[in-house]
Amino acid sequence: MSMSTSTQMNPRVGVAGRSGKDVRSDLQVTVEARDSGGIELVVTSKVELYYGDAIRTQTLDVLRQLGVEHARVIVEDYGA
């Protein structure tokens, strides 16, 4: 996995997971730490109708457990 240019230049942004047409990965998560504003959660999934609510709930639970209060979180689910 390679880091994007924006991630390399901003130490407050982290990316986990692999993506691309030929990659069979469940999902990719990008987290941008913020100083205020609460949690902004964006979920993109081709199976959103079935699993979107579960992805949101689990993501928010993990953020809460980690003590994250302010961040922009993007979850891109590729439905592997």
TORVOTI-994054 format. One record per residue (C-alpha): x, y, z; residue number from 1. Coordinates in pm, whole numbers, plus 50000, padded with zeros to 5 digits. Each point is the difference from the previous one (the first is absolute). Layout:
+-------+-------+-------+-----+
!     u !     v !     w !  nr !
+-------+-------+-------+-----+
!     X !     Y !     Z ! NUM !
...
+-------+-------+-------+-----+
This chain:
+-------+-------+-------+-----+
!     u !     v !     w !  nr !
+-------+-------+-------+-----+
! 50000 ! 50000 ! 50000 !   1 !
! 50134 ! 50339 ! 49909 !   2 !
! 49904 ! 50323 ! 50169 !   3 !
! 49837 ! 50273 ! 49798 !   4 !
! 50180 ! 50329 ! 49958 !   5 !
! 49751 ! 50177 ! 50227 !   6 !
! 50064 ! 49745 ! 50275 !   7 !
! 50376 ! 50041 ! 49973 !   8 !
! 49969 ! 50376 ! 50033 !   9 !
! 49746 ! 50001 ! 50286 !  10 !
! 50095 ! 49791 ! 50303 !  11 !
! 49644 ! 50039 ! 50135 !  12 !
! 49860 ! 49779 ! 49721 !  13 !
! 50027 ! 49622 ! 50004 !  14 !
! 49884 ! 49739 ! 49748 !  15 !
! 49953 ! 49628 ! 50061 !  16 !
! 49905 ! 49733 ! 49751 !  17 !
! 50069 ! 49948 ! 49633 !  18 !
! 49788 ! 50115 ! 49711 !  19 !
! 49970 ! 49967 ! 49627 !  20 !
! 49816 ! 49790 ! 49746 !  21 !
! 50230 ! 49701 ! 50035 !  22 !
! 50023 ! 50004 ! 50381 !  23 !
! 49763 ! 49775 ! 50194 !  24 !
! 49993 ! 50193 ! 50323 !  25 !
! 49698 ! 50053 ! 50219 !  26 !
! 50044 ! 50373 ! 50035 !  27 !
! 50229 ! 50298 ! 50030 !  28 !
! 49981 ! 50248 ! 50286 !  29 !
! 50139 ! 50353 ! 49996 !  30 !
! 50011 ! 50196 ! 50325 !  31 !
! 50079 ! 50370 ! 50019 !  32 !
! 50048 ! 50124 ! 50356 !  33 !
! 49837 ! 50332 ! 50081 !  34 !
! 50006 ! 50234 ! 50297 !  35 !
! 49623 ! 50058 ! 50009 !  36 !
! 49675 ! 49927 ! 49820 !  37 !
! 49922 ! 49651 ! 50126 !  38 !
! 50000 ! 49695 ! 49777 !  39 !
! 49926 ! 50034 ! 49629 !  40 !
! 49943 ! 49649 ! 49862 !  41 !
! 49973 ! 49932 ! 49627 !  42 !
! 49918 ! 49644 ! 49890 !  43 !
! 50012 ! 49891 ! 49637 !  44 !
! 49898 ! 49642 ! 49928 !  45 !
! 49857 ! 49807 ! 49710 !  46 !
! 49818 ! 49790 ! 50261 !  47 !
! 49886 ! 50302 ! 50205 !  48 !
! 49636 ! 49894 ! 49989 !  49 !
! 50090 ! 49681 ! 50190 !  50 !
! 50298 ! 50100 ! 50216 !  51 !
! 50018 ! 50382 ! 50012 !  52 !
! 49843 ! 50034 ! 50345 !  53 !
! 50220 ! 49724 ! 50144 !  54 !
! 50314 ! 50162 ! 49854 !  55 !
! 49904 ! 50337 ! 50151 !  56 !
! 49917 ! 49852 ! 50340 !  57 !
! 50320 ! 49797 ! 50022 !  58 !
! 50215 ! 50292 ! 49882 !  59 !
! 49851 ! 50236 ! 50258 !  60 !
! 50040 ! 49736 ! 50274 !  61 !
! 50370 ! 49955 ! 49918 !  62 !
! 50059 ! 50376 ! 49991 !  63 !
! 49828 ! 50035 ! 50338 !  64 !
! 50211 ! 49716 ! 50147 !  65 !
! 50316 ! 50168 ! 49873 !  66 !
! 49896 ! 50331 ! 50151 !  67 !
! 49973 ! 50178 ! 49665 !  68 !
! 49770 ! 50300 ! 50035 !  69 !
! 50085 ! 50213 ! 49696 !  70 !
! 50087 ! 49853 ! 49661 !  71 !
! 49890 ! 49960 ! 49641 !  72 !
! 49974 ! 49630 ! 49926 !  73 !
! 49945 ! 49857 ! 49651 !  74 !
! 49914 ! 49631 ! 49969 !  75 !
! 50007 ! 49865 ! 49646 !  76 !
! 49856 ! 49649 ! 49985 !  77 !
! 50072 ! 49804 ! 49685 !  78 !
! 49775 ! 49707 ! 50089 !  79 !
! 50266 ! 49729 ! 49974 !  80 !
+-------+-------+-------+-----+
